[in-house]
């Protein structure tokens, strides 16, 4: 799989490619580990083109509000400083990757990498106008990030083979909502 022709003003945004979202994790997404293999050539392409790589991660406190025991909808996952919260071991992140930590609030969940993280300001400071997005899960954090990026005025390219949904139906609806918001879905690569 080859990377797109990145250009000045681009950034690569990888969403939550963490152990808990891959097979064997606490909240596994079917084929989540395949996403890692799909995006590694894109990371190499971004490095070769000199564009920044951002990687978001869920980084939940022990008893996070999104967990079922606290009334949320998810099992405990990506708990701070656990193996499950670590980036997938085969993900080849460059040393200068900008890590965006979310899901740390005690009073709310933060699905989007833009939700109270300062990401939009940082992207603008770096002159970014177009974001290439891949990661997990397509119908939760990827969708929320892509929609927020559009709302912030960024052009958004979604790498279709570089993402997987929690459910097929959820993925179909998420793709529909993202397209309606102006996200361009890229199927090649």
N, C-alpha and C positions, 0 to 999 in steps of 0.2 A: 504494500500500500504506500503510495507516494503522498507527500505533503502538497498542499496547494502552493501556488506562487504567492508567498507572503510579500507584502510591500510595506513601505514606510507608513506608519499610522495604524498598523495592525498590532493585535496582541492575541496570544493563545491563552484561553481560560479553561482549565481542567477542573471539573466539579467532582469533589468527594470520591476520588479513586482510592478508597480506604479499604482495609481488610474486612471490616464488618459488612460492607456492601458487596463483597465477592463471595463465591461459593466457600462454605466453611465458616463464614462470619455470622454474627448475631442477627443480621437483617439482610440476608443474601439476595442479590438481584441475579436472576438467571442470565448467565453469560457475562456477568460483570467483569470477570477476569479477561474475557476476550476483548473488552474495551481497552484494557491496558495495552495489549498487543497492537491494537489498531491505532492508538494515539502515539506510541513511541516514535514512529517515523515522522509524525507531525512535530513532535518535540525537537527532533533532530533538524527538521526543516526550519523551524522557528529559530533555533540556535544559528544555523547557517545564514539565515537572513538577518540576524541581529535584532529580532523582535522579542519583546518581553514575554515570559511565560509566567502565568499566575496559576496557582493551585489552591482551590478552596478545600476546607476540611470542616466537618462537624467536629466539635470539641466540647462534648456535653459534660456538665457536672454530674456527679453520681446519681442524683434523684431528679433528673431533668423533667420539666413540665411536659415534654413530648412522650414520656414513657408511660405505658399502660398503668403502672402502679400509682402514678400521679394524675391519672385521668386522661392521658394522651392516647394516641392511636398506635404507637410503635413499641416494640420490645426495647429494653435497654440496648443501646448501640453507641459506638464511637465515644465511649466514656474517656475523659481526659487521662492521658498517660498510660493507656492500655494498648496491648498489641492490636486490638480491633480498631483503634483510632489511628493507627499508623498508616501511612500511604502504602499501597500494595508494593511488595518487595521487587516486582519486576518493572515497576514504573521508573523510567529513567529520567528523573527530574534533574535539570541542571542545578549547579550549586547556587546560582543567582536567582532561582525561582522565587517569586514573591508569594508567600503563603498567606492566604486570607482565612482567618479563623472565625467561625460563626457557630451559632447554637450554644453560646456561652451564657446567655441571659437566663436567670432563674424564673422570670415571669412570662416568658414567651418563647416560641420557637423562631428560628431564623433560617428559613429554607433558602433564601436568596443570598448569594455572595455579596449583594449590594446592601442588604438590610443592616443598617447602622454600623457598617464596617469602614466607611470612608473610601471604598473602592472607586466610586465614580470620580471623585476628586483626584485620586492617584492616577487613574487612567488619563484623565485630562491633563494633569501635570506632565505626563510622559508623552503627550501629543497623540494619544490613541483615539481613533475615530471608528475603527472597525474591530469587532471581537469575534474570534473563531472559538466556538464552544463545543466541548465534548465532556462526557462524564456520566455520573450516576446520581440519582435515577432520573430518567427522561421525564417522567410525569410528576416529579416532585421538585427537587432542587435544581435540576437543569432547566426545567420550564420556568420556575420562579426567577432564576438568574437571567435567563434570556428575555423574559418579559420586562423585568426591571431595567435591563440594559437598553431595551428599546425605549422605555419610558424616559430614560436618562439621555436619549438622543443618539445612542451609538447604533451603527449598522451592525447586525448580528448574523453570523453564518453558523449554522448548526451542522456539525459533522454527523450525519445520520448513523453511519456504521460505528461511530465512536460513542454511542450511548445505548442504554437499555432501560426499559420501563419496569416498574413494579408489576404492572399487568398489561397485557396486550391492548385491552380496551382503554386503559388509562393512557397508554402511549399514543394510541390513535387520536384520542381527544386532545392530548397535550400538543401533538404535532399540528392539529387543526387550529388550536388557539394561538400557537406560536406563529404559524403562517399568517393568520388573520392580523397579527400584531406587526407583521412586516419582517419576521425572521426568515431568512433564506435557508432552505434545507439543502445541504450538499450531499449527494448520494455517492459520488465518486471518491477517489482518494486512495 
